[in-house]
Amino acid sequence: MVESDSAACVLATSPLVCAFLKASVSACVSDQVLRDFHSERIKLLDTTHASFLACETIPSFQETKVLSEILMDTKKKAWITFSCKDEQHTNDGTPIKECATFLSNHPNVFAIGVNCTAPQHIAGLIKELKANAGSKKIVIYPNSGEVFQAKTKTWFGLADPQAFAMQSQEWMALGVDIIGGCCRIGPEHISQLRDKMRTR
């Protein structure tokens, strides 16, 4: 992760430890199934030395509401990031502004954002988040934009570190607080991202 305030790699400049929750549970399950799935893991991670909890790749408003309830009782603060299908909607079709508004006053959620989403959607999503997330930090860590072909088990598309770093300039100008990378974003992407931020 790179934090736009300091233009430096967070893990290289502070003793930050993140606890990541891969939270994209299959749709068409009940709230209780989601609650049971997440509660056990969050309770365990809440007792560790992690600095905060990261609930990521959330595809639906249903799952958002369940996580919101669970996080009311945690000792640690958390961020929640969504996987999105376009510039305005999470993967289940919920407007991301609805998710941001819902979480904007949550006492234990310190940041709201997007991950595992194609870079071309990020600018629009940041605008929606900034307009509806109140004082919460905005965090984004998109994927490379490549598409996985299940039949051949290969990735299709171009993962260009330089293009990724160039796009990050717009994201920072829009007011994002924390930037990183998800699927298929590698060391070269992060290195070029860091260099771009240092020249700002």
ROSE-4610 file (N, C-alpha, C; in Angstrom, 1 decimal, always signed):
// ROSE-4610
residu = [M/M/M/V/V/V/E/E/E/S/S/S/D/D/D/S/S/S/A/A/A/A/A/A/C/C/C/V/V/V/L/L/L/A/A/A/T/T/T/S/S/S/P/P/P/L/L/L/V/V/V/C/C/C/A/A/A/F/F/F/L/L/L/K/K/K/A/A/A/S/S/S/V/V/V/S/S/S/A/A/A/C/C/C/V/V/V/S/S/S/D/D/D/Q/Q/Q/V/V/V/L/L/L/R/R/R/D/D/D/F/F/F/H/H/H/S/S/S/E/E/E/R/R/R/I/I/I/K/K/K/L/L/L/L/L/L/D/D/D/T/T/T/T/T/T/H/H/H/A/A/A/S/S/S/F/F/F/L/L/L/A/A/A/C/C/C/E/E/E/T/T/T/I/I/I/P/P/P/S/S/S/F/F/F/Q/Q/Q/E/E/E/T/T/T/K/K/K/V/V/V/L/L/L/S/S/S/E/E/E/I/I/I/L/L/L/M/M/M/D/D/D/T/T/T/K/K/K/K/K/K/K/K/K/A/A/A/W/W/W/I/I/I/T/T/T/F/F/F/S/S/S/C/C/C/K/K/K/D/D/D/E/E/E/Q/Q/Q/H/H/H/T/T/T/N/N/N/D/D/D/G/G/G/T/T/T/P/P/P/I/I/I/K/K/K/E/E/E/C/C/C/A/A/A/T/T/T/F/F/F/L/L/L/S/S/S/N/N/N/H/H/H/P/P/P/N/N/N/V/V/V/F/F/F/A/A/A/I/I/I/G/G/G/V/V/V/N/N/N/C/C/C/T/T/T/A/A/A/P/P/P/Q/Q/Q/H/H/H/I/I/I/A/A/A/G/G/G/L/L/L/I/I/I/K/K/K/E/E/E/L/L/L/K/K/K/A/A/A/N/N/N/A/A/A/G/G/G/S/S/S/K/K/K/K/K/K/I/I/I/V/V/V/I/I/I/Y/Y/Y/P/P/P/N/N/N/S/S/S/G/G/G/E/E/E/V/V/V/F/F/F/Q/Q/Q/A/A/A/K/K/K/T/T/T/K/K/K/T/T/T/W/W/W/F/F/F/G/G/G/L/L/L/A/A/A/D/D/D/P/P/P/Q/Q/Q/A/A/A/F/F/F/A/A/A/M/M/M/Q/Q/Q/S/S/S/Q/Q/Q/E/E/E/W/W/W/M/M/M/A/A/A/L/L/L/G/G/G/V/V/V/D/D/D/I/I/I/I/I/I/G/G/G/G/G/G/C/C/C/C/C/C/R/R/R/I/I/I/G/G/G/P/P/P/E/E/E/H/H/H/I/I/I/S/S/S/Q/Q/Q/L/L/L/R/R/R/D/D/D/K/K/K/M/M/M/R/R/R/T/T/T/R/R/R]
num = [1/1/1/2/2/2/3/3/3/4/4/4/5/5/5/6/6/6/7/7/7/8/8/8/9/9/9/10/10/10/11/11/11/12/12/12/13/13/13/14/14/14/15/15/15/16/16/16/17/17/17/18/18/18/19/19/19/20/20/20/21/21/21/22/22/22/23/23/23/24/24/24/25/25/25/26/26/26/27/27/27/28/28/28/29/29/29/30/30/30/31/31/31/32/32/32/33/33/33/34/34/34/35/35/35/36/36/36/37/37/37/38/38/38/39/39/39/40/40/40/41/41/41/42/42/42/43/43/43/44/44/44/45/45/45/46/46/46/47/47/47/48/48/48/49/49/49/50/50/50/51/51/51/52/52/52/53/53/53/54/54/54/55/55/55/56/56/56/57/57/57/58/58/58/59/59/59/60/60/60/61/61/61/62/62/62/63/63/63/64/64/64/65/65/65/66/66/66/67/67/67/68/68/68/69/69/69/70/70/70/71/71/71/72/72/72/73/73/73/74/74/74/75/75/75/76/76/76/77/77/77/78/78/78/79/79/79/80/80/80/81/81/81/82/82/82/83/83/83/84/84/84/85/85/85/86/86/86/87/87/87/88/88/88/89/89/89/90/90/90/91/91/91/92/92/92/93/93/93/94/94/94/95/95/95/96/96/96/97/97/97/98/98/98/99/99/99/100/100/100/101/101/101/102/102/102/103/103/103/104/104/104/105/105/105/106/106/106/107/107/107/108/108/108/109/109/109/110/110/110/111/111/111/112/112/112/113/113/113/114/114/114/115/115/115/116/116/116/117/117/117/118/118/118/119/119/119/120/120/120/121/121/121/122/122/122/123/123/123/124/124/124/125/125/125/126/126/126/127/127/127/128/128/128/129/129/129/130/130/130/131/131/131/132/132/132/133/133/133/134/134/134/135/135/135/136/136/136/137/137/137/138/138/138/139/139/139/140/140/140/141/141/141/142/142/142/143/143/143/144/144/144/145/145/145/146/146/146/147/147/147/148/148/148/149/149/149/150/150/150/151/151/151/152/152/152/153/153/153/154/154/154/155/155/155/156/156/156/157/157/157/158/158/158/159/159/159/160/160/160/161/161/161/162/162/162/163/163/163/164/164/164/165/165/165/166/166/166/167/167/167/168/168/168/169/169/169/170/170/170/171/171/171/172/172/172/173/173/173/174/174/174/175/175/175/176/176/176/177/177/177/178/178/178/179/179/179/180/180/180/181/181/181/182/182/182/183/183/183/184/184/184/185/185/185/186/186/186/187/187/187/188/188/188/189/189/189/190/190/190/191/191/191/192/192/192/193/193/193/194/194/194/195/195/195/196/196/196/197/197/197/198/198/198/199/199/199/200/200/200]
x = [+0.8/+0.0/+0.9/+0.4/+1.1/+0.1/+0.5/-0.3/+0.0/-1.0/-0.8/-0.3/-0.6/-0.1/+1.5/+2.1/+3.5/+4.3/+3.5/+4.2/+5.2/+4.9/+5.9/+5.2/+5.9/+5.3/+5.0/+3.8/+3.4/+4.2/+4.3/+5.0/+6.5/+7.0/+8.4/+8.7/+7.7/+7.9/+7.2/+6.4/+5.7/+5.5/+5.3/+5.1/+3.7/+3.2/+1.8/+1.6/+0.7/+0.3/-1.1/-1.5/-2.9/-3.4/-4.7/-5.3/-6.4/-6.2/-7.1/-8.1/-9.3/-10.4/-10.9/-10.7/-11.2/-12.7/-13.5/-14.9/-16.0/-15.5/-16.5/-17.2/-18.1/-18.9/-19.9/-20.2/-21.2/-22.5/-23.1/-24.4/-25.5/-26.7/-27.8/-27.6/-27.1/-27.0/-27.7/-28.1/-28.8/-27.9/-28.5/-27.7/-27.0/-27.7/-27.1/-25.9/-25.9/-24.8/-23.6/-23.9/-22.8/-22.3/-23.2/-22.8/-21.9/-22.3/-21.5/-20.1/-20.1/-18.8/-17.9/-18.4/-17.5/-17.2/-18.2/-18.0/-16.8/-16.7/-15.6/-14.3/-14.1/-12.8/-12.5/-13.5/-13.2/-12.9/-13.6/-13.3/-11.9/-11.4/-10.1/-9.1/-9.3/-8.3/-8.3/-9.4/-9.5/-8.7/-8.2/-7.4/-5.9/-5.5/-4.1/-3.5/-2.2/-1.5/-1.7/-2.6/-2.8/-3.2/-2.9/-3.2/-4.7/-5.2/-6.6/-7.1/-8.4/-9.0/-9.4/-9.1/-9.5/-10.5/-11.7/-12.8/-12.9/-12.4/-12.2/-13.0/-13.1/-13.7/-15.2/-15.8/-17.3/-18.1/-18.9/-19.6/-21.1/-21.6/-23.0/-23.4/-24.5/-25.0/-25.4/-25.9/-26.3/-25.1/-24.0/-22.8/-22.2/-22.4/-22.0/-22.8/-24.0/-24.9/-24.5/-24.2/-23.8/-22.5/-21.5/-20.2/-20.3/-21.2/-21.4/-21.8/-22.7/-23.2/-22.1/-21.3/-20.2/-19.1/-18.8/-17.7/-18.1/-19.4/-19.8/-19.2/-18.8/-18.3/-16.8/-16.1/-14.7/-13.9/-12.7/-11.8/-11.0/-10.7/-9.9/-10.8/-10.3/-10.9/-10.8/-11.6/-11.6/-11.8/-11.3/-11.8/-12.6/-13.5/-14.3/-14.1/-13.7/-13.6/-14.5/-14.9/-15.9/-15.3/-15.8/-15.5/-16.6/-16.3/-17.3/-17.2/-18.4/-18.5/-18.4/-18.6/-18.5/-18.1/-18.3/-17.9/-18.9/-20.0/-21.0/-21.6/-21.3/-22.1/-21.1/-21.5/-20.8/-21.2/-20.6/-20.8/-22.3/-23.0/-24.4/-25.4/-24.8/-25.6/-26.0/-25.6/-25.9/-25.1/-25.7/-24.9/-23.9/-22.7/-21.6/-21.9/-22.6/-22.9/-23.8/-24.7/-25.5/-24.7/-23.7/-22.9/-22.1/-21.5/-20.7/-21.6/-22.8/-23.7/-24.0/-24.3/-24.6/-23.5/-22.2/-21.1/-20.5/-21.0/-20.3/-20.2/-21.1/-21.1/-20.7/-20.3/-19.9/-18.7/-18.8/-17.7/-16.4/-16.5/-15.3/-14.8/-15.4/-15.0/-14.2/-12.9/-12.2/-11.9/-12.2/-12.0/-12.9/-13.3/-14.1/-13.5/-13.6/-13.0/-13.4/-12.4/-12.6/-11.4/-11.5/-10.4/-10.9/-9.9/-10.2/-11.2/-10.9/-11.8/-10.9/-11.3/-10.5/-10.2/-8.9/-8.5/-9.4/-10.0/-10.8/-12.0/-12.4/-13.6/-13.3/-12.0/-11.6/-11.9/-11.6/-11.9/-13.3/-14.2/-15.7/-16.1/-15.5/-15.9/-15.3/-14.1/-13.6/-14.6/-15.0/-16.0/-17.2/-17.8/-18.9/-18.7/-17.5/-17.1/-16.9/-16.1/-15.8/-17.1/-18.1/-19.4/-20.3/-20.0/-21.0/-20.4/-19.1/-18.5/-18.2/-18.6/-18.4/-16.9/-16.4/-15.0/-14.2/-14.7/-13.9/-12.8/-11.7/-10.6/-11.1/-10.5/-10.8/-9.6/-9.8/-8.7/-9.1/-8.1/-8.3/-7.1/-7.4/-6.3/-6.9/-6.9/-7.5/-6.7/-7.3/-6.5/-5.9/-5.2/-4.5/-5.5/-6.7/-7.6/-7.6/-6.8/-6.8/-8.0/-8.4/-9.5/-9.0/-9.5/-9.1/-10.0/-9.4/-10.1/-10.1/-11.3/-11.4/-11.1/-11.5/-11.3/-9.8/-9.1/-7.6/-6.8/-7.4/-6.7/-5.5/-5.8/-4.9/-5.5/-4.6/-5.1/-5.0/-6.0/-6.1/-6.1/-5.2/-5.1/-3.7/-3.5/-2.2/-2.1/-1.1/-0.9/+0.4/+0.1/+1.2/+1.5/+2.7/+3.0/+3.0/+3.6/+3.6/+2.3/+1.4/+0.0/-0.7/-0.5/-1.1/-0.6/+0.7/+1.2/+0.7/+0.5/-0.1/-1.5/-2.3/-3.7/-3.8/-2.8/-2.8/-2.7/-2.2/-2.1/-3.5/-4.4/-5.8/-6.5/-6.2/-6.8/-6.4/-5.1/-4.6/-5.2/-5.4/-5.9/-7.4/-8.1/-9.5/-9.6/-8.5/-8.5/-8.4/-8.0/-7.8/-6.8/-6.9/-6.0/-5.0/-5.4/-4.5/-4.6/-3.5/-3.5/-2.6/-3.1/-2.3/-2.7/-2.5/-2.8/-3.4/-4.2/-4.8/-4.3/-5.2/-4.8/-4.0/-2.8/-1.9/-1.2/-1.3/-0.4/+0.8/+2.0/+3.2/+4.2/+5.4/+6.4/+6.7/+6.7/+7.0/+5.9/+4.7/+3.6/+3.7/+4.0/+4.1/+5.3/+6.4/+7.6/+7.3/+6.7/+6.4/+5.4/+4.4/+3.4/+4.1/+5.0/+5.8/+6.6/+7.2/+8.0/+7.2/+6.0/+5.1/+4.7/+4.4/+4.0/+5.1/+6.3/+7.4/+7.7/+7.2/+7.5/+6.3/+5.3/+4.2/+4.6]
y = [-1.2/+0.0/+1.2/+2.3/+3.5/+4.6/+5.4/+6.4/+7.7/+8.4/+9.6/+10.7/+10.8/+11.9/+12.0/+10.8/+10.8/+10.4/+9.9/+9.5/+8.5/+7.5/+6.5/+5.2/+4.1/+2.8/+2.7/+2.5/+2.5/+1.4/+0.2/-0.9/-0.6/+0.3/+0.6/+1.8/+2.5/+3.7/+3.6/+2.6/+2.5/+1.0/+0.7/-0.6/-1.1/-0.9/-1.2/-2.7/-3.4/-4.7/-4.8/-5.3/-5.4/-6.8/-6.9/-8.2/-8.2/-9.0/-8.9/-10.1/-9.7/-10.7/-10.8/-12.0/-12.2/-12.4/-11.4/-11.4/-11.6/-12.0/-12.2/-13.6/-13.7/-15.0/-15.1/-16.3/-16.4/-15.7/-15.2/-14.6/-15.7/-15.3/-16.2/-17.0/-16.4/-17.0/-16.1/-16.6/-15.8/-14.9/-13.9/-13.0/-13.9/-14.9/-15.7/-16.5/-17.0/-17.7/-16.7/-15.5/-14.5/-14.1/-14.0/-13.6/-14.6/-15.9/-17.0/-17.0/-16.9/-16.9/-15.9/-14.6/-13.5/-13.4/-13.6/-13.4/-14.2/-15.4/-16.3/-15.7/-15.3/-14.8/-13.5/-12.6/-11.3/-11.3/-12.1/-12.2/-12.7/-13.7/-14.2/-13.1/-12.4/-11.4/-10.2/-10.0/-8.8/-9.0/-10.3/-10.6/-10.6/-10.4/-10.4/-9.0/-9.0/-7.7/-6.9/-7.3/-6.5/-5.1/-4.1/-2.7/-2.4/-3.1/-2.9/-4.0/-4.1/-5.1/-4.6/-5.4/-5.0/-5.9/-5.5/-6.3/-5.9/-6.8/-6.4/-7.3/-6.8/-7.4/-7.7/-6.8/-7.0/-6.7/-7.7/-7.5/-7.1/-7.0/-6.7/-5.9/-5.2/-4.4/-5.3/-6.5/-7.4/-7.8/-8.1/-8.4/-7.2/-6.0/-4.8/-4.6/-4.8/-4.6/-5.6/-6.9/-7.9/-7.5/-7.1/-6.7/-5.5/-4.6/-3.4/-3.7/-4.7/-5.1/-5.7/-6.6/-7.3/-6.3/-5.4/-4.4/-3.4/-3.4/-2.5/-3.0/-4.3/-4.9/-5.1/-4.7/-5.0/-3.9/-4.4/-3.4/-2.6/-3.3/-2.7/-1.9/-0.9/-0.2/-1.0/-0.7/-1.5/-0.6/-1.1/-0.5/-1.5/-1.0/-1.9/-1.4/-2.4/-2.0/-3.0/-2.4/-3.1/-3.5/-4.6/-5.0/-4.4/-3.7/-3.0/-3.4/-3.3/-3.7/-2.6/-1.3/-0.1/+1.1/+2.3/+3.5/+3.9/+3.2/+3.6/+2.5/+1.2/+0.1/-1.0/-1.6/-2.8/-4.0/-5.1/-6.2/-6.7/-6.5/-6.9/-5.8/-4.7/-3.7/-2.6/-2.6/-1.6/-0.3/+0.9/+2.1/+2.2/+2.4/+2.5/+3.7/+4.7/+5.8/+5.4/+4.4/+3.9/+3.2/+2.4/+1.8/+2.8/+3.8/+4.8/+5.6/+6.0/+6.7/+5.8/+4.6/+3.6/+3.6/+3.6/+3.4/+4.7/+5.8/+7.1/+7.5/+7.0/+7.4/+6.2/+5.1/+3.9/+4.2/+4.0/+4.4/+3.6/+2.3/+1.5/+1.3/+2.0/+2.0/+3.3/+3.2/+4.5/+4.8/+3.8/+4.1/+3.2/+3.8/+3.1/+3.1/+2.1/+2.2/+1.0/+0.8/-0.2/-1.0/-2.3/-3.1/-4.2/-4.9/-5.9/-5.4/-4.3/-3.6/-3.0/-3.0/-2.6/-1.1/-0.7/+0.7/+1.7/+1.3/+2.3/+2.8/+2.0/+2.4/+3.2/+3.3/+3.8/+5.3/+6.2/+7.6/+7.9/+7.3/+7.5/+7.1/+5.9/+5.4/+6.3/+6.9/+7.8/+9.0/+9.5/+10.7/+10.3/+9.1/+8.7/+8.6/+8.0/+7.8/+9.2/+10.1/+11.4/+12.1/+12.0/+12.7/+12.2/+10.9/+10.2/+9.6/+9.6/+8.9/+9.7/+11.0/+11.8/+12.1/+11.9/+12.2/+10.9/+9.8/+8.6/+8.7/+8.1/+8.0/+7.2/+7.5/+6.8/+5.9/+4.6/+3.7/+2.9/+2.8/+2.1/+1.2/+0.0/-0.9/-1.8/-1.2/-1.9/-3.1/-3.9/-5.0/-4.4/-5.2/-4.8/-4.4/-4.9/-4.7/-5.9/-6.9/-8.1/-8.9/-9.8/-10.7/-12.1/-12.9/-14.3/-15.1/-16.0/-16.9/-18.3/-18.6/-19.8/-21.1/-21.1/-22.3/-22.6/-21.6/-21.8/-21.5/-21.0/-20.7/-19.7/-18.7/-17.7/-16.3/-15.3/-13.9/-13.3/-12.5/-11.8/-10.3/-9.6/-8.2/-7.8/-6.5/-5.9/-5.3/-5.8/-5.2/-4.3/-3.0/-2.0/-1.2/-1.4/-0.7/+0.8/+1.3/+2.7/+3.3/+2.6/+3.1/+3.2/+2.2/+2.2/+3.4/+3.6/+4.8/+6.1/+6.2/+7.4/+7.6/+6.6/+6.7/+7.1/+6.7/+7.0/+8.5/+9.3/+10.7/+11.3/+10.8/+11.3/+10.9/+9.7/+9.2/+10.1/+10.5/+11.3/+12.7/+13.2/+14.6/+14.6/+13.4/+13.4/+13.2/+13.1/+13.1/+11.8/+10.7/+9.4/+9.5/+8.8/+8.8/+7.7/+6.5/+5.4/+4.6/+4.3/+3.6/+2.4/+1.3/+0.1/-0.7/-2.0/-2.8/-4.2/-4.7/-6.0/-7.0/-7.9/-9.0/-8.5/-9.2/-8.9/-7.6/-6.9/-5.8/-6.2/-6.0/-6.6/-5.5/-5.9/-5.0/-3.8/-4.0/-3.0/-1.9/-2.4/-1.4/-0.5/-1.1/-0.4/+0.5/+0.1/+0.9/+2.1/+2.0/+3.1/+4.1/+3.5/+4.3/+5.1/+4.5/+5.3/+6.4/+6.1/+7.2/+8.3/+8.0/+9.1/+10.0/+9.3/+10.1/+10.9/+10.5/+11.3/+12.5/+12.5/+13.7/+14.7/+14.4/+15.3/+16.6]
z = [+0.0/+0.0/+0.0/-0.6/-0.6/-0.1/+0.8/+1.4/+0.7/+0.2/-0.7/+0.1/+1.4/+2.3/+2.3/+2.5/+2.8/+1.5/+0.5/-0.8/-0.5/+0.4/+0.7/+1.0/+0.9/+1.2/+2.6/+3.0/+4.4/+5.2/+4.6/+5.4/+5.5/+4.7/+4.8/+5.8/+6.2/+7.0/+8.4/+8.6/+9.9/+10.3/+11.6/+12.0/+11.8/+10.6/+10.3/+10.0/+10.6/+10.2/+9.9/+8.8/+8.4/+8.5/+8.9/+8.9/+7.8/+6.7/+5.6/+5.7/+5.4/+5.4/+3.9/+3.3/+2.0/+2.1/+1.9/+2.4/+1.3/+0.1/-0.9/-0.9/+0.0/+0.1/-1.0/-1.4/-2.5/-2.2/-3.3/-3.1/-2.9/-2.7/-2.4/-1.2/-0.1/+1.2/+2.1/+3.3/+4.2/+5.0/+5.7/+6.6/+7.7/+8.2/+9.2/+8.8/+7.6/+7.0/+6.9/+6.4/+6.3/+7.7/+8.6/+10.0/+10.6/+10.5/+11.1/+10.4/+9.1/+8.4/+8.9/+8.9/+9.2/+10.7/+11.6/+13.0/+13.6/+13.2/+13.7/+13.4/+12.1/+11.6/+12.2/+12.2/+12.8/+14.3/+15.0/+16.4/+16.7/+15.9/+16.0/+15.7/+14.5/+14.1/+15.1/+15.7/+16.7/+17.9/+18.1/+19.3/+18.9/+17.7/+17.2/+17.4/+17.0/+17.1/+15.8/+14.9/+13.7/+14.1/+13.2/+13.5/+13.2/+12.2/+11.9/+11.1/+10.8/+10.1/+8.7/+7.6/+6.3/+5.7/+5.6/+5.0/+3.6/+2.7/+1.3/+0.3/-0.9/-2.0/-1.7/-1.1/-0.7/-2.0/-2.4/-3.7/-3.5/-2.3/-2.1/-0.9/-1.0/+0.1/+1.3/+1.0/+2.0/+2.9/+2.3/+3.1/+3.8/+3.2/+3.9/+5.2/+5.2/+6.4/+7.5/+7.1/+8.0/+8.7/+7.9/+8.4/+9.3/+8.9/+9.7/+11.2/+11.3/+12.6/+13.4/+12.7/+13.4/+13.9/+13.1/+13.4/+14.5/+14.8/+16.0/+17.3/+17.4/+18.6/+18.6/+17.6/+17.6/+18.3/+18.8/+19.5/+18.4/+17.3/+16.3/+15.3/+14.7/+13.6/+12.3/+11.3/+10.1/+8.9/+7.7/+6.5/+5.7/+4.9/+4.0/+2.6/+1.7/+0.3/-0.5/-1.6/-2.5/-3.8/-4.4/-5.8/-6.6/-7.7/-8.5/-10.0/-10.6/-12.0/-13.0/-12.4/-13.3/-12.4/-12.9/-12.1/-11.0/-10.9/-9.9/-9.1/-9.4/-8.8/-8.3/-7.2/-6.7/-7.6/-7.4/-8.3/-8.3/-7.2/-7.1/-7.7/-8.2/-8.7/-7.8/-6.5/-5.6/-5.9/-6.0/-6.1/-5.0/-5.3/-4.3/-3.3/-3.8/-3.0/-1.8/-2.1/-1.0/+0.0/-0.4/+0.6/+1.4/+0.7/+1.4/+2.4/+2.0/+2.9/+4.1/+3.9/+5.0/+6.0/+5.6/+6.5/+7.0/+6.5/+6.7/+8.2/+9.0/+10.4/+11.3/+10.7/+11.5/+12.4/+13.7/+14.6/+14.5/+13.9/+13.8/+12.4/+11.4/+10.1/+9.8/+9.6/+9.4/+7.9/+7.0/+5.6/+4.8/+3.6/+2.7/+1.3/+0.5/-0.8/-1.7/-2.6/-3.7/-3.9/-4.1/-4.5/-5.5/-6.1/-7.1/-8.2/-8.7/-9.7/-10.8/-12.0/-13.1/-13.0/-13.3/-13.2/-13.9/-15.0/-15.7/-15.0/-13.9/-13.2/-11.9/-11.6/-10.3/-10.1/-11.1/-11.0/-10.7/-11.4/-11.1/-9.8/-9.3/-8.0/-6.9/-7.1/-6.1/-5.9/-7.0/-7.0/-6.2/-6.4/-5.7/-4.2/-3.9/-2.5/-1.8/-2.4/-1.8/-1.5/-2.4/-2.2/-1.2/-0.7/+0.1/+1.4/+1.5/+2.7/+3.9/+3.9/+5.0/+5.2/+6.4/+6.7/+6.7/+6.2/+6.1/+5.1/+5.4/+4.4/+3.2/+2.0/+0.8/+0.4/+0.3/+0.0/-1.3/-2.2/-3.4/-3.7/-4.1/-4.6/-5.8/-7.0/-8.1/-8.6/-9.4/-10.1/-11.3/-12.1/-13.3/-14.5/-14.4/-15.5/-16.5/-16.2/-17.0/-16.7/-17.6/-17.4/-17.3/-16.3/-16.2/-17.1/-17.9/-18.8/-18.1/-17.5/-16.7/-17.5/-18.8/-19.6/-19.8/-20.1/-20.3/-19.1/-18.0/-16.8/-17.1/-17.9/-18.3/-18.2/-18.1/-18.1/-19.4/-19.8/-21.0/-20.8/-21.6/-21.4/-21.1/-20.8/-20.6/-19.2/-18.5/-17.1/-17.3/-17.5/-17.8/-16.5/-15.9/-14.7/-14.9/-16.0/-16.3/-16.4/-17.2/-17.3/-16.0/-15.1/-13.8/-13.0/-13.0/-12.3/-12.8/-14.1/-14.7/-14.3/-14.2/-13.8/-12.3/-11.6/-10.1/-9.9/-10.9/-10.7/-10.7/-11.5/-11.5/-10.2/-9.7/-8.4/-7.3/-7.2/-6.2/-6.3/-7.5/-7.7/-7.2/-7.3/-6.9/-5.4/-4.7/-3.2/-2.5/-3.2/-2.5/-1.4/-0.3/+0.8/+0.8/+0.4/+0.4/-0.9/-1.6/-2.9/-2.8/-3.4/-3.5/-4.7/-4.7/-5.8/-5.4/-6.2/-5.9/-7.0/-7.5/-8.4/-9.6/-9.8/-10.9/-10.9/-9.7/-9.5/-8.8/-9.4/-8.8/-8.3/-8.0/-7.4/-8.4/-9.7/-10.6/-10.7/-10.6/-10.5/-9.3/-8.1/-6.9/-6.9/-7.5/-7.6/-8.4/-9.5/-10.4/-9.7/-9.0/-8.3/-7.2/-6.5/-5.5/-6.1/-7.2/-7.9/-8.3/-8.9/-9.3/-8.1/-7.0/-5.8/-5.2/-5.4/-4.8/-5.6/-6.9/-7.7/-7.7/-6.9/-6.8/-6.0]
